[in-house]
Amino acid sequence: MKSKTTADMMNPGLIDERFLKDIPLRRKKPDWVTRESLISVGAWEPLFHRRRLGTSWVDDEAFYEYEHSEQLCGRFSPPAETC
């Protein structure tokens, strides 16, 4: 258990640390998490939702088709891509 500082004594935590002793420690992150990038790309909102929300553009249909095309997937080409 770490030594308490003055700030810890003045502002005690909301959780009694004695109850945390039974909880197992977190596992170490795998090395690939820190070495590689993880990119999440997607256009999940349907076109009608964009129109109801009021964020549609003049050429919204064309842009929507582009977002769901293989051309856009080609721009993001990691080994584990899913399009």
N, CA, C and O atoms as a CHARMM CRD file, in Angstrom:
* protein
*
  332
    1    1 MET  N      0.83700  -1.16600   0.00000 PROA 1      0.00000
    2    1 MET  CA     0.00000   0.00000   0.00000 PROA 1      0.00000
    3    1 MET  C      0.89000   1.23900   0.00000 PROA 1      0.00000
    4    1 MET  O      1.91500   1.28200   0.67900 PROA 1      0.00000
    5    2 LYS  N      0.48100   2.25200  -0.77600 PROA 2      0.00000
    6    2 LYS  CA     1.31600   3.44300  -0.89000 PROA 2      0.00000
    7    2 LYS  C      1.18700   4.30800   0.36200 PROA 2      0.00000
    8    2 LYS  O      0.19400   4.24400   1.08700 PROA 2      0.00000
    9    3 SER  N      2.20600   5.10400   0.58900 PROA 3      0.00000
   10    3 SER  CA     2.15200   5.99500   1.74500 PROA 3      0.00000
   11    3 SER  C      1.23700   7.16800   1.42300 PROA 3      0.00000
   12    3 SER  O      1.18900   7.63800   0.28600 PROA 3      0.00000
   13    4 LYS  N      0.52600   7.62700   2.41600 PROA 4      0.00000
   14    4 LYS  CA    -0.44100   8.69200   2.21800 PROA 4      0.00000
   15    4 LYS  C      0.24100  10.05200   2.27200 PROA 4      0.00000
   16    4 LYS  O      1.10500  10.30600   3.11200 PROA 4      0.00000
   17    5 THR  N     -0.16800  10.91000   1.35800 PROA 5      0.00000
   18    5 THR  CA     0.34100  12.27100   1.35400 PROA 5      0.00000
   19    5 THR  C     -0.61900  13.15900   2.14200 PROA 5      0.00000
   20    5 THR  O     -1.68900  12.72200   2.56600 PROA 5      0.00000
   21    6 THR  N     -0.21900  14.39300   2.32400 PROA 6      0.00000
   22    6 THR  CA    -1.08400  15.33900   3.04200 PROA 6      0.00000
   23    6 THR  C     -2.39500  15.54800   2.29000 PROA 6      0.00000
   24    6 THR  O     -3.45800  15.66100   2.90100 PROA 6      0.00000
   25    7 ALA  N     -2.31300  15.59800   0.95500 PROA 7      0.00000
   26    7 ALA  CA    -3.52800  15.77900   0.15200 PROA 7      0.00000
   27    7 ALA  C     -4.46800  14.58800   0.31900 PROA 7      0.00000
   28    7 ALA  O     -5.68500  14.76300   0.37200 PROA 7      0.00000
   29    8 ASP  N     -3.91100  13.37400   0.40200 PROA 8      0.00000
   30    8 ASP  CA    -4.74700  12.18700   0.59800 PROA 8      0.00000
   31    8 ASP  C     -5.42900  12.21400   1.96000 PROA 8      0.00000
   32    8 ASP  O     -6.58200  11.80100   2.08800 PROA 8      0.00000
   33    9 MET  N     -4.72800  12.69700   2.96900 PROA 9      0.00000
   34    9 MET  CA    -5.32400  12.73600   4.29600 PROA 9      0.00000
   35    9 MET  C     -6.39800  13.80600   4.39600 PROA 9      0.00000
   36    9 MET  O     -7.39100  13.63700   5.10300 PROA 9      0.00000
   37   10 MET  N     -6.19500  14.90300   3.68700 PROA 10     0.00000
   38   10 MET  CA    -7.18500  15.97600   3.71900 PROA 10     0.00000
   39   10 MET  C     -8.41100  15.63800   2.87000 PROA 10     0.00000
   40   10 MET  O     -9.52700  16.03600   3.20300 PROA 10     0.00000
   41   11 ASN  N     -8.20300  14.90300   1.77600 PROA 11     0.00000
   42   11 ASN  CA    -9.28700  14.52100   0.87200 PROA 11     0.00000
   43   11 ASN  C     -9.35800  13.00300   0.77600 PROA 11     0.00000
   44   11 ASN  O     -8.86800  12.43400  -0.19900 PROA 11     0.00000
   45   12 PRO  N     -9.94000  12.34400   1.73900 PROA 12     0.00000
   46   12 PRO  CA    -9.99100  10.88100   1.68800 PROA 12     0.00000
   47   12 PRO  C    -10.84800  10.42200   0.50900 PROA 12     0.00000
   48   12 PRO  O    -11.80900  11.09100   0.12800 PROA 12     0.00000
   49   13 GLY  N    -10.48900   9.28200  -0.05900 PROA 13     0.00000
   50   13 GLY  CA   -11.22900   8.75400  -1.19400 PROA 13     0.00000
   51   13 GLY  C    -12.60300   8.25600  -0.80600 PROA 13     0.00000
   52   13 GLY  O    -12.89300   8.04100   0.37000 PROA 13     0.00000
   53   14 LEU  N    -13.42900   8.08000  -1.78700 PROA 14     0.00000
   54   14 LEU  CA   -14.77800   7.59300  -1.54500 PROA 14     0.00000
   55   14 LEU  C    -14.81900   6.07800  -1.36500 PROA 14     0.00000
   56   14 LEU  O    -15.80500   5.53400  -0.86700 PROA 14     0.00000
   57   15 ILE  N    -13.75000   5.40200  -1.76800 PROA 15     0.00000
   58   15 ILE  CA   -13.70100   3.94200  -1.69100 PROA 15     0.00000
   59   15 ILE  C    -12.73500   3.52800  -0.59600 PROA 15     0.00000
   60   15 ILE  O    -11.59900   4.00000  -0.54400 PROA 15     0.00000
   61   16 ASP  N    -13.18700   2.66000   0.26000 PROA 16     0.00000
   62   16 ASP  CA   -12.32400   2.11800   1.29900 PROA 16     0.00000
   63   16 ASP  C    -11.39400   1.10200   0.64300 PROA 16     0.00000
   64   16 ASP  O    -11.85000   0.06300   0.16600 PROA 16     0.00000
   65   17 GLU  N    -10.10800   1.39100   0.61700 PROA 17     0.00000
   66   17 GLU  CA    -9.14300   0.55500  -0.09200 PROA 17     0.00000
   67   17 GLU  C     -9.02300  -0.84700   0.48400 PROA 17     0.00000
   68   17 GLU  O     -8.49200  -1.73600  -0.18200 PROA 17     0.00000
   69   18 ARG  N     -9.49200  -1.06400   1.67900 PROA 18     0.00000
   70   18 ARG  CA    -9.44300  -2.41900   2.23900 PROA 18     0.00000
   71   18 ARG  C    -10.31600  -3.37800   1.44300 PROA 18     0.00000
   72   18 ARG  O    -10.03500  -4.57500   1.39400 PROA 18     0.00000
   73   19 PHE  N    -11.36400  -2.86800   0.82400 PROA 19     0.00000
   74   19 PHE  CA   -12.24900  -3.72100   0.03700 PROA 19     0.00000
   75   19 PHE  C    -11.66200  -4.05100  -1.33400 PROA 19     0.00000
   76   19 PHE  O    -12.16300  -4.94700  -2.01300 PROA 19     0.00000
   77   20 LEU  N    -10.62400  -3.35200  -1.74600 PROA 20     0.00000
   78   20 LEU  CA   -10.02600  -3.56800  -3.05300 PROA 20     0.00000
   79   20 LEU  C     -8.97500  -4.66700  -3.06400 PROA 20     0.00000
   80   20 LEU  O     -8.49500  -5.04300  -4.13400 PROA 20     0.00000
   81   21 LYS  N     -8.61300  -5.18000  -1.92300 PROA 21     0.00000
   82   21 LYS  CA    -7.55600  -6.18700  -1.85500 PROA 21     0.00000
   83   21 LYS  C     -7.94600  -7.49100  -2.53700 PROA 21     0.00000
   84   21 LYS  O     -7.07200  -8.21600  -3.01200 PROA 21     0.00000
   85   22 ASP  N     -9.23800  -7.80800  -2.59500 PROA 22     0.00000
   86   22 ASP  CA    -9.67900  -9.05900  -3.20700 PROA 22     0.00000
   87   22 ASP  C     -9.74600  -8.98100  -4.73200 PROA 22     0.00000
   88   22 ASP  O     -9.80800 -10.01400  -5.39900 PROA 22     0.00000
   89   23 ILE  N     -9.73500  -7.77800  -5.28600 PROA 23     0.00000
   90   23 ILE  CA    -9.85900  -7.61700  -6.73200 PROA 23     0.00000
   91   23 ILE  C     -8.50400  -7.88500  -7.37500 PROA 23     0.00000
   92   23 ILE  O     -7.50000  -7.31300  -6.95100 PROA 23     0.00000
   93   24 PRO  N     -8.45700  -8.75000  -8.39600 PROA 24     0.00000
   94   24 PRO  CA    -7.17100  -9.03400  -9.04300 PROA 24     0.00000
   95   24 PRO  C     -6.66200  -7.80500  -9.80000 PROA 24     0.00000
   96   24 PRO  O     -7.44900  -6.97700 -10.26000 PROA 24     0.00000
   97   25 LEU  N     -5.34200  -7.69900  -9.92200 PROA 25     0.00000
   98   25 LEU  CA    -4.73700  -6.59500 -10.64700 PROA 25     0.00000
   99   25 LEU  C     -5.01900  -6.73300 -12.13600 PROA 25     0.00000
  100   25 LEU  O     -5.25500  -7.83500 -12.63200 PROA 25     0.00000
  101   26 ARG  N     -4.99300  -5.61000 -12.84600 PROA 26     0.00000
  102   26 ARG  CA    -5.19700  -5.64600 -14.29300 PROA 26     0.00000
  103   26 ARG  C     -4.03400  -6.34200 -14.97200 PROA 26     0.00000
  104   26 ARG  O     -2.89300  -6.30800 -14.51200 PROA 26     0.00000
  105   27 ARG  N     -4.37100  -6.97500 -16.08500 PROA 27     0.00000
  106   27 ARG  CA    -3.32400  -7.61200 -16.86500 PROA 27     0.00000
  107   27 ARG  C     -2.50200  -6.55300 -17.58600 PROA 27     0.00000
  108   27 ARG  O     -2.98800  -5.45300 -17.85000 PROA 27     0.00000
  109   28 LYS  N     -1.26500  -6.88700 -17.89900 PROA 28     0.00000
  110   28 LYS  CA    -0.40400  -5.98400 -18.64500 PROA 28     0.00000
  111   28 LYS  C     -0.90300  -5.91000 -20.08500 PROA 28     0.00000
  112   28 LYS  O     -1.33100  -6.91400 -20.65300 PROA 28     0.00000
  113   29 LYS  N     -0.84600  -4.71400 -20.67100 PROA 29     0.00000
  114   29 LYS  CA    -1.26500  -4.55200 -22.05800 PROA 29     0.00000
  115   29 LYS  C     -0.32000  -5.32000 -22.96800 PROA 29     0.00000
  116   29 LYS  O      0.88500  -5.35600 -22.72100 PROA 29     0.00000
  117   30 PRO  N     -0.85200  -5.93200 -24.01800 PROA 30     0.00000
  118   30 PRO  CA     0.03700  -6.59900 -24.97600 PROA 30     0.00000
  119   30 PRO  C      0.93500  -5.57000 -25.67000 PROA 30     0.00000
  120   30 PRO  O      0.57400  -4.39800 -25.77400 PROA 30     0.00000
  121   31 ASP  N      2.08100  -6.00300 -26.13500 PROA 31     0.00000
  122   31 ASP  CA     3.03800  -5.10100 -26.77100 PROA 31     0.00000
  123   31 ASP  C      2.48700  -4.45700 -28.04200 PROA 31     0.00000
  124   31 ASP  O      2.80200  -3.30400 -28.33700 PROA 31     0.00000
  125   32 TRP  N      1.67000  -5.19000 -28.79500 PROA 32     0.00000
  126   32 TRP  CA     1.17800  -4.64300 -30.05900 PROA 32     0.00000
  127   32 TRP  C      0.28700  -3.42500 -29.84100 PROA 32     0.00000
  128   32 TRP  O      0.14500  -2.60400 -30.74700 PROA 32     0.00000
  129   33 VAL  N     -0.31500  -3.28700 -28.66200 PROA 33     0.00000
  130   33 VAL  CA    -1.17900  -2.14700 -28.38800 PROA 33     0.00000
  131   33 VAL  C     -0.36500  -0.85600 -28.39000 PROA 33     0.00000
  132   33 VAL  O     -0.84600   0.17700 -28.85800 PROA 33     0.00000
  133   34 THR  N      0.82800  -0.90200 -27.88800 PROA 34     0.00000
  134   34 THR  CA     1.65100   0.29900 -27.84700 PROA 34     0.00000
  135   34 THR  C      2.45900   0.51000 -29.12400 PROA 34     0.00000
  136   34 THR  O      2.88200   1.63300 -29.39700 PROA 34     0.00000
  137   35 ARG  N      2.68200  -0.53100 -29.90600 PROA 35     0.00000
  138   35 ARG  CA     3.48600  -0.40700 -31.13000 PROA 35     0.00000
  139   35 ARG  C      2.65600  -0.03000 -32.34800 PROA 35     0.00000
  140   35 ARG  O      3.12400   0.73200 -33.19300 PROA 35     0.00000
  141   36 GLU  N      1.43700  -0.54500 -32.45900 PROA 36     0.00000
  142   36 GLU  CA     0.64500  -0.37900 -33.67000 PROA 36     0.00000
  143   36 GLU  C     -0.51500   0.58600 -33.43900 PROA 36     0.00000
  144   36 GLU  O     -0.95100   0.80500 -32.30800 PROA 36     0.00000
  145   37 SER  N     -0.99400   1.14600 -34.51900 PROA 37     0.00000
  146   37 SER  CA    -2.14200   2.04600 -34.42400 PROA 37     0.00000
  147   37 SER  C     -3.42900   1.25500 -34.57100 PROA 37     0.00000
  148   37 SER  O     -3.47100   0.19700 -35.19800 PROA 37     0.00000
  149   38 LEU  N     -4.45100   1.79100 -33.98500 PROA 38     0.00000
  150   38 LEU  CA    -5.77800   1.21900 -34.11700 PROA 38     0.00000
  151   38 LEU  C     -6.68100   2.33000 -34.63300 PROA 38     0.00000
  152   38 LEU  O     -6.91000   3.32900 -33.95000 PROA 38     0.00000
  153   39 ILE  N     -7.18700   2.14700 -35.83600 PROA 39     0.00000
  154   39 ILE  CA    -7.99600   3.17300 -36.47400 PROA 39     0.00000
  155   39 ILE  C     -9.40000   2.62900 -36.66800 PROA 39     0.00000
  156   39 ILE  O     -9.59300   1.53500 -37.19800 PROA 39     0.00000
  157   40 SER  N    -10.35500   3.39600 -36.23800 PROA 40     0.00000
  158   40 SER  CA   -11.75500   3.02900 -36.43300 PROA 40     0.00000
  159   40 SER  C    -12.37000   4.03700 -37.38900 PROA 40     0.00000
  160   40 SER  O    -12.49300   5.22000 -37.07300 PROA 40     0.00000
  161   41 VAL  N    -12.75100   3.55500 -38.55000 PROA 41     0.00000
  162   41 VAL  CA   -13.31400   4.41600 -39.57900 PROA 41     0.00000
  163   41 VAL  C    -14.69100   3.88100 -39.91600 PROA 41     0.00000
  164   41 VAL  O    -14.86600   2.67900 -40.11700 PROA 41     0.00000
  165   42 GLY  N    -15.65400   4.76100 -39.97600 PROA 42     0.00000
  166   42 GLY  CA   -16.97200   4.27300 -40.34400 PROA 42     0.00000
  167   42 GLY  C    -17.97400   5.39100 -40.50800 PROA 42     0.00000
  168   42 GLY  O    -17.79400   6.50400 -40.01500 PROA 42     0.00000
  169   43 ALA  N    -19.02200   5.06200 -41.20700 PROA 43     0.00000
  170   43 ALA  CA   -20.14100   5.97600 -41.40500 PROA 43     0.00000
  171   43 ALA  C    -21.38300   5.16400 -41.06800 PROA 43     0.00000
  172   43 ALA  O    -22.00500   4.56500 -41.94600 PROA 43     0.00000
  173   44 TRP  N    -21.73200   5.15100 -39.80400 PROA 44     0.00000
  174   44 TRP  CA   -22.77800   4.24800 -39.34900 PROA 44     0.00000
  175   44 TRP  C    -24.17600   4.85700 -39.40200 PROA 44     0.00000
  176   44 TRP  O    -25.16800   4.12800 -39.38600 PROA 44     0.00000
  177   45 GLU  N    -24.26200   6.18500 -39.46600 PROA 45     0.00000
  178   45 GLU  CA   -25.58600   6.79800 -39.47400 PROA 45     0.00000
  179   45 GLU  C    -26.22900   6.63300 -40.84200 PROA 45     0.00000
  180   45 GLU  O    -25.58900   6.88500 -41.86200 PROA 45     0.00000
  181   46 PRO  N    -27.47500   6.21700 -40.87200 PROA 46     0.00000
  182   46 PRO  CA   -28.16200   6.14000 -42.16200 PROA 46     0.00000
  183   46 PRO  C    -28.44500   7.54200 -42.70100 PROA 46     0.00000
  184   46 PRO  O    -28.43000   8.52500 -41.95900 PROA 46     0.00000
  185   47 LEU  N    -28.69700   7.61100 -43.98500 PROA 47     0.00000
  186   47 LEU  CA   -28.90600   8.89800 -44.64800 PROA 47     0.00000
  187   47 LEU  C    -30.12300   9.62900 -44.08400 PROA 47     0.00000
  188   47 LEU  O    -30.07700  10.84700 -43.90700 PROA 47     0.00000
  189   48 PHE  N    -31.19800   8.92000 -43.80200 PROA 48     0.00000
  190   48 PHE  CA   -32.38800   9.59200 -43.28100 PROA 48     0.00000
  191   48 PHE  C    -32.12400  10.21700 -41.90700 PROA 48     0.00000
  192   48 PHE  O    -32.72800  11.23400 -41.56800 PROA 48     0.00000
  193   49 HSD  N    -31.22300   9.61600 -41.11200 PROA 49     0.00000
  194   49 HSD  CA   -30.89700  10.18600 -39.80700 PROA 49     0.00000
  195   49 HSD  C    -30.15000  11.51200 -39.97200 PROA 49     0.00000
  196   49 HSD  O    -30.40500  12.46500 -39.23600 PROA 49     0.00000
  197   50 ARG  N    -29.24500  11.57000 -40.92200 PROA 50     0.00000
  198   50 ARG  CA   -28.51700  12.80900 -41.17000 PROA 50     0.00000
  199   50 ARG  C    -29.47300  13.92100 -41.60200 PROA 50     0.00000
  200   50 ARG  O    -29.32600  15.07600 -41.20200 PROA 50     0.00000
  201   51 ARG  N    -30.43200  13.55900 -42.40800 PROA 51     0.00000
  202   51 ARG  CA   -31.38900  14.57100 -42.87500 PROA 51     0.00000
  203   51 ARG  C    -32.27800  15.04700 -41.73300 PROA 51     0.00000
  204   51 ARG  O    -32.55600  16.24200 -41.62800 PROA 51     0.00000
  205   52 ARG  N    -32.72300  14.14700 -40.88700 PROA 52     0.00000
  206   52 ARG  CA   -33.56100  14.55100 -39.74800 PROA 52     0.00000
  207   52 ARG  C    -32.77600  15.38500 -38.75300 PROA 52     0.00000
  208   52 ARG  O    -33.32400  16.28500 -38.11600 PROA 52     0.00000
  209   53 LEU  N    -31.47900  15.08200 -38.61900 PROA 53     0.00000
  210   53 LEU  CA   -30.63400  15.80700 -37.68400 PROA 53     0.00000
  211   53 LEU  C    -30.33300  17.21600 -38.17000 PROA 53     0.00000
  212   53 LEU  O    -30.04300  18.11000 -37.37600 PROA 53     0.00000
  213   54 GLY  N    -30.40500  17.40300 -39.48100 PROA 54     0.00000
  214   54 GLY  CA   -30.14500  18.71900 -40.04900 PROA 54     0.00000
  215   54 GLY  C    -28.70600  18.96300 -40.42100 PROA 54     0.00000
  216   54 GLY  O    -28.29200  20.11000 -40.58900 PROA 54     0.00000
  217   55 THR  N    -27.93100  17.89600 -40.55200 PROA 55     0.00000
  218   55 THR  CA   -26.51700  18.05000 -40.91600 PROA 55     0.00000
  219   55 THR  C    -26.25900  17.61700 -42.34900 PROA 55     0.00000
  220   55 THR  O    -25.11200  17.35200 -42.70900 PROA 55     0.00000
  221   56 SER  N    -27.28900  17.54000 -43.17000 PROA 56     0.00000
  222   56 SER  CA   -27.09200  17.09000 -44.54700 PROA 56     0.00000
  223   56 SER  C    -26.49100  18.19600 -45.39400 PROA 56     0.00000
  224   56 SER  O    -26.63300  19.38100 -45.09300 PROA 56     0.00000
  225   57 TRP  N    -25.81800  17.78500 -46.45600 PROA 57     0.00000
  226   57 TRP  CA   -25.18900  18.71700 -47.37600 PROA 57     0.00000
  227   57 TRP  C    -26.00100  18.77900 -48.65700 PROA 57     0.00000
  228   57 TRP  O    -27.00600  18.08400 -48.80600 PROA 57     0.00000
  229   58 VAL  N    -25.55800  19.61100 -49.57000 PROA 58     0.00000
  230   58 VAL  CA   -26.25000  19.72300 -50.85400 PROA 58     0.00000
  231   58 VAL  C    -26.12700  18.42100 -51.63000 PROA 58     0.00000
  232   58 VAL  O    -27.11200  17.92800 -52.18100 PROA 58     0.00000
  233   59 ASP  N    -24.92100  17.86000 -51.67800 PROA 59     0.00000
  234   59 ASP  CA   -24.68700  16.60800 -52.40100 PROA 59     0.00000
  235   59 ASP  C    -24.54900  15.43900 -51.42500 PROA 59     0.00000
  236   59 ASP  O    -23.62500  14.63400 -51.54000 PROA 59     0.00000
  237   60 ASP  N    -25.45200  15.35300 -50.48400 PROA 60     0.00000
  238   60 ASP  CA   -25.35600  14.35500 -49.42100 PROA 60     0.00000
  239   60 ASP  C    -25.45000  12.92200 -49.94900 PROA 60     0.00000
  240   60 ASP  O    -24.77400  12.02900 -49.43900 PROA 60     0.00000
  241   61 GLU  N    -26.27100  12.70400 -50.95300 PROA 61     0.00000
  242   61 GLU  CA   -26.40100  11.33800 -51.50700 PROA 61     0.00000
  243   61 GLU  C    -25.08500  10.86400 -52.10000 PROA 61     0.00000
  244   61 GLU  O    -24.68800   9.71600 -51.90000 PROA 61     0.00000
  245   62 ALA  N    -24.40500  11.74900 -52.83100 PROA 62     0.00000
  246   62 ALA  CA   -23.12800  11.37000 -53.44900 PROA 62     0.00000
  247   62 ALA  C    -22.07000  11.10700 -52.38500 PROA 62     0.00000
  248   62 ALA  O    -21.29800  10.15500 -52.49700 PROA 62     0.00000
  249   63 PHE  N    -22.03100  11.94000 -51.36000 PROA 63     0.00000
  250   63 PHE  CA   -21.05400  11.73400 -50.28600 PROA 63     0.00000
  251   63 PHE  C    -21.36000  10.46300 -49.50800 PROA 63     0.00000
  252   63 PHE  O    -20.44200   9.74700 -49.11000 PROA 63     0.00000
  253   64 TYR  N    -22.62700  10.17600 -49.28800 PROA 64     0.00000
  254   64 TYR  CA   -23.03100   8.95400 -48.59000 PROA 64     0.00000
  255   64 TYR  C    -22.59100   7.72200 -49.38000 PROA 64     0.00000
  256   64 TYR  O    -22.09400   6.75000 -48.81000 PROA 64     0.00000
  257   65 GLU  N    -22.77900   7.77600 -50.69500 PROA 65     0.00000
  258   65 GLU  CA   -22.33700   6.65800 -51.54600 PROA 65     0.00000
  259   65 GLU  C    -20.81500   6.49400 -51.46900 PROA 65     0.00000
  260   65 GLU  O    -20.31000   5.37200 -51.43700 PROA 65     0.00000
  261   66 TYR  N    -20.08700   7.61700 -51.44100 PROA 66     0.00000
  262   66 TYR  CA   -18.62900   7.55000 -51.33800 PROA 66     0.00000
  263   66 TYR  C    -18.20500   6.93900 -50.00500 PROA 66     0.00000
  264   66 TYR  O    -17.27100   6.13800 -49.96000 PROA 66     0.00000
  265   67 GLU  N    -18.88300   7.31000 -48.92200 PROA 67     0.00000
  266   67 GLU  CA   -18.53400   6.76100 -47.61000 PROA 67     0.00000
  267   67 GLU  C    -18.72800   5.25300 -47.54200 PROA 67     0.00000
  268   67 GLU  O    -18.07400   4.58000 -46.74500 PROA 67     0.00000
  269   68 HSD  N    -19.59800   4.73000 -48.35000 PROA 68     0.00000
  270   68 HSD  CA   -19.87900   3.29200 -48.34400 PROA 68     0.00000
  271   68 HSD  C    -19.30000   2.57800 -49.55800 PROA 68     0.00000
  272   68 HSD  O    -19.75500   1.49200 -49.91700 PROA 68     0.00000
  273   69 SER  N    -18.30700   3.17700 -50.18500 PROA 69     0.00000
  274   69 SER  CA   -17.72700   2.59400 -51.39700 PROA 69     0.00000
  275   69 SER  C    -16.40100   1.90000 -51.09400 PROA 69     0.00000
  276   69 SER  O    -15.79500   2.09400 -50.04000 PROA 69     0.00000
  277   70 GLU  N    -15.97900   1.09200 -52.04700 PROA 70     0.00000
  278   70 GLU  CA   -14.67500   0.43800 -51.94700 PROA 70     0.00000
  279   70 GLU  C    -13.55000   1.44600 -52.12300 PROA 70     0.00000
  280   70 GLU  O    -12.43100   1.20900 -51.66800 PROA 70     0.00000
  281   71 GLN  N    -13.83400   2.56400 -52.77500 PROA 71     0.00000
  282   71 GLN  CA   -12.82400   3.60400 -52.96900 PROA 71     0.00000
  283   71 GLN  C    -12.35700   4.15500 -51.61900 PROA 71     0.00000
  284   71 GLN  O    -11.15900   4.35600 -51.41500 PROA 71     0.00000
  285   72 LEU  N    -13.27600   4.39500 -50.71500 PROA 72     0.00000
  286   72 LEU  CA   -12.90100   4.88800 -49.38800 PROA 72     0.00000
  287   72 LEU  C    -12.15100   3.81100 -48.61000 PROA 72     0.00000
  288   72 LEU  O    -11.18700   4.10700 -47.90500 PROA 72     0.00000
  289   73 CYS  N    -12.59200   2.57200 -48.73800 PROA 73     0.00000
  290   73 CYS  CA   -11.88900   1.47100 -48.03700 PROA 73     0.00000
  291   73 CYS  C    -10.46000   1.33500 -48.53600 PROA 73     0.00000
  292   73 CYS  O     -9.57100   0.94300 -47.78000 PROA 73     0.00000
  293   74 GLY  N    -10.23300   1.65500 -49.80100 PROA 74     0.00000
  294   74 GLY  CA    -8.88900   1.57600 -50.36000 PROA 74     0.00000
  295   74 GLY  C     -7.94300   2.59700 -49.74800 PROA 74     0.00000
  296   74 GLY  O     -6.73200   2.37900 -49.72800 PROA 74     0.00000
  297   75 ARG  N     -8.47300   3.70100 -49.25200 PROA 75     0.00000
  298   75 ARG  CA    -7.63400   4.71900 -48.62600 PROA 75     0.00000
  299   75 ARG  C     -7.09600   4.24400 -47.28500 PROA 75     0.00000
  300   75 ARG  O     -6.02100   4.67000 -46.86200 PROA 75     0.00000
  301   76 PHE  N     -7.81900   3.38200 -46.62600 PROA 76     0.00000
  302   76 PHE  CA    -7.39700   2.83700 -45.34200 PROA 76     0.00000
  303   76 PHE  C     -7.10800   1.37500 -45.55300 PROA 76     0.00000
  304   76 PHE  O     -8.02400   0.55700 -45.63000 PROA 76     0.00000
  305   77 SER  N     -5.83900   1.04300 -45.64500 PROA 77     0.00000
  306   77 SER  CA    -5.51800  -0.33700 -45.99000 PROA 77     0.00000
  307   77 SER  C     -4.58600  -1.00000 -44.99500 PROA 77     0.00000
  308   77 SER  O     -3.51900  -1.47400 -45.38500 PROA 77     0.00000
  309   78 PRO  N     -4.95300  -1.04900 -43.72500 PROA 78     0.00000
  310   78 PRO  CA    -4.15800  -1.87000 -42.81600 PROA 78     0.00000
  311   78 PRO  C     -4.42600  -3.35200 -43.09000 PROA 78     0.00000
  312   78 PRO  O     -5.39800  -3.68900 -43.76500 PROA 78     0.00000
  313   79 PRO  N     -3.58800  -4.21800 -42.58000 PROA 79     0.00000
  314   79 PRO  CA    -3.78800  -5.65000 -42.84400 PROA 79     0.00000
  315   79 PRO  C     -5.11800  -6.20600 -42.34100 PROA 79     0.00000
  316   79 PRO  O     -5.61300  -7.19500 -42.88200 PROA 79     0.00000
  317   80 ALA  N     -5.69200  -5.59800 -41.33400 PROA 80     0.00000
  318   80 ALA  CA    -6.90500  -6.16300 -40.75400 PROA 80     0.00000
  319   80 ALA  C     -8.11900  -5.26900 -41.00500 PROA 80     0.00000
  320   80 ALA  O     -8.97800  -5.13500 -40.13300 PROA 80     0.00000
  321   81 GLU  N     -8.19600  -4.67200 -42.16100 PROA 81     0.00000
  322   81 GLU  CA    -9.32200  -3.78000 -42.42700 PROA 81     0.00000
  323   81 GLU  C    -10.60300  -4.55800 -42.65300 PROA 81     0.00000
  324   81 GLU  O    -10.57400  -5.69300 -43.12800 PROA 81     0.00000
  325   82 THR  N    -11.70100  -3.96000 -42.31900 PROA 82     0.00000
  326   82 THR  CA   -13.00000  -4.52500 -42.62400 PROA 82     0.00000
  327   82 THR  C    -13.85300  -3.42900 -43.25800 PROA 82     0.00000
  328   82 THR  O    -14.05600  -2.36400 -42.67400 PROA 82     0.00000
  329   83 CYS  N    -14.32600  -3.69800 -44.41700 PROA 83     0.00000
  330   83 CYS  CA   -15.16300  -2.72500 -45.12800 PROA 83     0.00000
  331   83 CYS  C    -16.46400  -3.38900 -45.54200 PROA 83     0.00000
  332   83 CYS  O    -17.31600  -2.74800 -46.15600 PROA 83     0.00000
